[in-house]
Amino acid sequence: METRVLKINDAERDCSAILEAARLIQAGEVVAFPTETVYGLGANALDAAAVQKIFEAKGRPSDNPLIVHISKCQDVDRLVRELPPAASSLMERFWPGPLTMIFKKSHLIPDTVTAGLDTVAIRMPRHPVALKLIERSEVPIAAPSANRSGHTSPTMAQHVLDDLGGRIPLILDGGRCEVGLESTVLDMTAEVPTILRPGGITYEMLTQVLGEVRVDDGALKPVKGQRVKSPGMKYTHYAPRAQVVVVRGELDQMVDKINAMAQEYMKQGMEVGILATHETKDYYKEVKVLVLGSRTQPAVMASNLFWALRQFDDLGVDIVLAEWIETREEGLAIMNRMLRAAAFRVVDA
């Protein structure tokens, strides 16, 4: 299969490309498209056969549920059995945007989308191309990230082409994704709304609206032996080709430990990459260093994480030593992704 890439500079002016993608969605095909979080691989969420093509293209396990994307708040009504009052407040504050909410699903949603669960994850993306595609397709679109299952999520069209070229018919290229990490997933069916996957809508933002919010233990710990209600909760996820090791500790101790580990790995003939911050980058020598950003700007660091992990693939490193980031604001989402990329390999300084 030939994979075409259509560049979109303006969602209104370049409407022919979006119309072509919408026709593919209506015909039961899959299309990769940009959102403000990462690129998604979409299909008609109401068509089980079309959704199955997502799993086939990605090599995604069937027990990993998908997120359903909509273009208008009222589209939720027919997709869920009930809408908690708090959900309306969240939709008003954060939609369109990187917040996914889990509800009890209606009969319209195929089990393929939800991995057989009786709940469905729904969000309204903020990217103009995504919104226009959903609107023109006239159906909700189920979409995980547009990458090989388990690999680092794509924040540029080229990342999608690298992973899925020849496996899907079309990629809409809307430039680099702004947020750079997948959406926050909030379980609204729990007694207390619970963050299953942290993202760009932070715990701190949610508590301002809801008051009480829980963070699931699986946000920073491995989830094993149970069915997951949200994508991104699997043990290993977001991983580059190199092995990733996270180093945790006070900043100066962390730097010393990473430098010592790097020397040991280099003695073994390994190419070492270090995932650093602006505050520490100058303390690393003789290795390939990529900088997430300043520790004072967790949103910037979050937007660069997947880009950096894919850069290490291009640099051909054998191991990536990554600094621990404080788990406040977007830092919780960064560590959620980083720990899964490392398969929870953590060394204390």
N, C-alpha and C positions, 0 to 999 in steps of 0.2 A: 504494500500500500504506500502511495506517495502522501507525505504529510505536507500540506501547504501552510504557509505562514502569511497572514494578511496583517499589515501594519495599520494601526488605527491611531491617528493623531487627534481626532475629534469625533466623539460618539455621534454627534448630529451630522456632521459633514461627511463622515465616512460610513454612512448608513448602509451602503450596498454590501459591505463586508459583513456587517452585523446581520443583515437580512439573509445572507447566504448561510451564516452559522445557524440562524433561527430555523431555516428550512431543514438543515441537517438534524437539528434537535427534534423537529416535528416528524421527521422521517425515521426516528428511532436510532439515530447515530449519536456519537459522542463528539464533543468539541472542547478544546482547551481555551480558557478565557481568563483575563486578569480580574482580580478583585483587589481591594485595598490591603488585604492580608497577604495571600500568596496566590499563584495561579491555580485555578480549579479545573478539573476534568468533569464536564457536565453531561447529563442526559436527562430526558424527560422523567421526572420523579414519579409519575403515575403509570409508567410503562416498565414492568418488571424485566422484560426482555432487553430493553434499552439500557436499563441500569446494570444488568449483568455484563454488558460490554465494558463498563467502567472497571469492574473487577478483573476482567480478562486482560484489558490493556495494561493495567497496573501490576497484575500478579498479586492482587490484594486478597487477603483471607476473607471468606464470606461472613465470618463472625465479627467483622469490624464495621459498625454502622456508619452511614453517610449523613451529611448535613443537607437539608433541603433549603434551597435559596429562593426567595420571593422578591417581588418588586414593589408591592404595596402592603401596608399593614393589614388591610382587610382580607388579604389572601390567606391569612392564618386561619380564619374562622372555619373554613371547610376542611382543613387539614388536621384539626385537633378535636378532641371530644369536649374539652373544657379549657377555659382561659382564666387562670387565676387573676384576681384584681391587680396584684403586684406586677404582673407581666405587662399590663397596659402602661403602667408608670415607666417601666424599663424601656418599652418600645418608644414611648414619647421622648425619653431622654437620650437613648443610644442608637435608635434605628433611623436612617441606615447607618451601619457601623459594625465594628468587629465584635458583636455579641450574639452568640447562639443560645437559644433557650430550648430546653427539653420539656415536652408536654406529652400527655396521653394522646396517642394518634387516632385519627379517624379511619374508617374503613377504606378510604381512598388511597392510603399509603401502602404500597406492597411490602411484604415482609422482607424482600430483598434489600430494600433501602435501610431497614431498621435492624438487620441481622436477627430477625424473628422476635424482637422485643415489642412490647406494646406501647413503647414511647417513640417519639420522633423529635429530632433536633432540627430547629428552624432558625434561619437568620435572613436579614435583608442587607446585602452588601452595599458599601458606599461608593464603589467605583462606577463611573458613568457607563462604561462599556458593559459591565455585568448587569446593571439595571436595565439598560436598553435591550440586551440580549434576552433577558427573562421576559420583558414586556413584549418583545416581538415574537418570541416563541409561544406565548400565550399559555404556558404551562409552568408550574414550579420546576426548578432544575436541581436535581440531586448532584452533589459534587464534592469529592474529596480533593486533596492537593494533586496536581497534575505531574506526578513523578512515579518512578518505580517504587513499589511498596517497600517501606523501610528506609528508603534513601532520603537525603536531604530535600526538604520541600523547595519548590522553584519560586523565585521572586523575579525572574526575567523569562521572556519567551524562549531565549536560547537554552535555558535550563530545561524547559519542557521538551524542546527538540532533542536535546542530548539524551534524555531519558526515554522519550516515547516516539521519537521519529520513526516512521514506518509502521507504527501501531495504531495511529489515529489519523483521521482525514484532515483536520484543520486546527490551527492555532491562531487565535486572535492576539496580536501583539499590541498591548496597550502600554508598553514601557515597564519600568521597574516598579514593583509594588511598594507602597508608601509605608505600611505598618511592618511588613516583613516577617511576621509570625502569624500563625493561624488564630482564629477568633477565640475569645473566651467562651467556654461552654458552661452554662449555668443550669443545673437541674431544678426545674420549677415543680417537679412532682415530689420532691423530698419535703419532709416536715419543715425544715429550715432550708431556704434556697442554698444550693451547694455548688461551689466551683469544682467541676470535674477536670477541666483543662484551663489553666490561666492563659490570658492573652492581653490584648491591647486595652480592653476595658478591665481595669484592675479591681482588686479586692477593695481598695480604698474608695474608688468611684462607686462601686455597688453598695457599699455600706451607707454612703451619703443618701441613697435613694431608699434602700430597704431597711436600714438599721442593722439587723442581724443577718449575717452571711457566714456560711461555713466554707472551709477549704478542704476538699477530700484528701484523705491520707495519701492517695495515689498521685497527688500532684508532684511530690518530691520523693516518692518511694515506688519500688516496682510493684506492679499489679500482676499477680499470678493466680492461676487456677480459678478464675471467675470470669463471667461474661462482662464485657465492658459496655457501659451505656453511652460512651462518648468516643469518637475517634481520638487518636493521640494518647491512649492510655496503655498501649501495649508496652512490653518490657523494653524492646529495642526499637528505636524509631529515629528518623531524622539523621541517620548516620552517614558520614562520608566514607570513602574507601579506606582511609587510614584508621587505625585504632585511636580512640580518644580517651584520655585520662584527665579527670578533673582534680585539681589540687586545691585544698581548702585550708584556710588559716588566716592569721593576721597578714596584712599586706606585705610587710617586709619579710616575714617568715615564708610566705607563699612564694615570693620571688626567689629567695635563696633555695627553696626546695625544688622549684622548677628548673633553675639553673643547674643544680646538682643532678637531677634526673636527666636533663638534656645531655650533660656530659657523659653519663653512663650509656645512654642510648647511642650517642655518636661513636663511642668506643666500640660498640657492637656493629658499627657500619650502617646505622640507620639514619635516614633523613628525618630531622625533627622540625615540627612546626609548633609555634607557640601562639595561642590565642590570648592577646594581651589587651590592656586598656591604655589610654593616653597617659595615665599616671605612672605606668610601669614599663612602657615600651622601650625606653632607653637603657634599661637594666639587663636586657637580653642581647647576647652577642653570638655570632657564628651560627645562628639558626634563622629559619624563615619565620618572621614575625608578622602577624596580621592584627590590626587594631580594631576593636569593636567600637570604641568611642570613649567618652569620659564617663567615669563612674557617677558623676553628678547628673548625667543625662541618660537614664535607663531606657527611655523610649528610643533614643538614637542607637544605643547598643543593641536593642531588640531588632531594629530594622536592618542591622548589618550582620546578624548572627548566621543566617542561612547562606548569605552571600559569602561570608568568610569561610564557612565549612566547605562550600563548593570550590572556592579558590584553592584551598589546600589540596583538593583532588587535582586541580590543574597544575599545582606546584609539585605533585608527585611525592609528597611526604609519606613516611611510613607510620609516624605517630604524631598526634596532636596533644600537647599539654595545655590545658585550658584553666584559666584562673576562675575561682569561685566568685560569683557576683552576689552582693547582698540581695536578699529576697523581699525587698520592698518595691512597691509599685510594679513597673514592668520587669523588675529583676526576678520576680517569682516565675514569670513566663519564660524568661531566658534560662533559668536553672531547670525548669521543667523540661525544656527541649534539650539542653546541654547534657543533663544526666541520662536521658534516653539515648542520645547520640553516643554516649560513653558506655551504654549498657550498665550504668550505675557503678562504673569503676571510679572510686574516689580515694585519693590519698590525702591524709592529713599532714600539714606541715609542722 
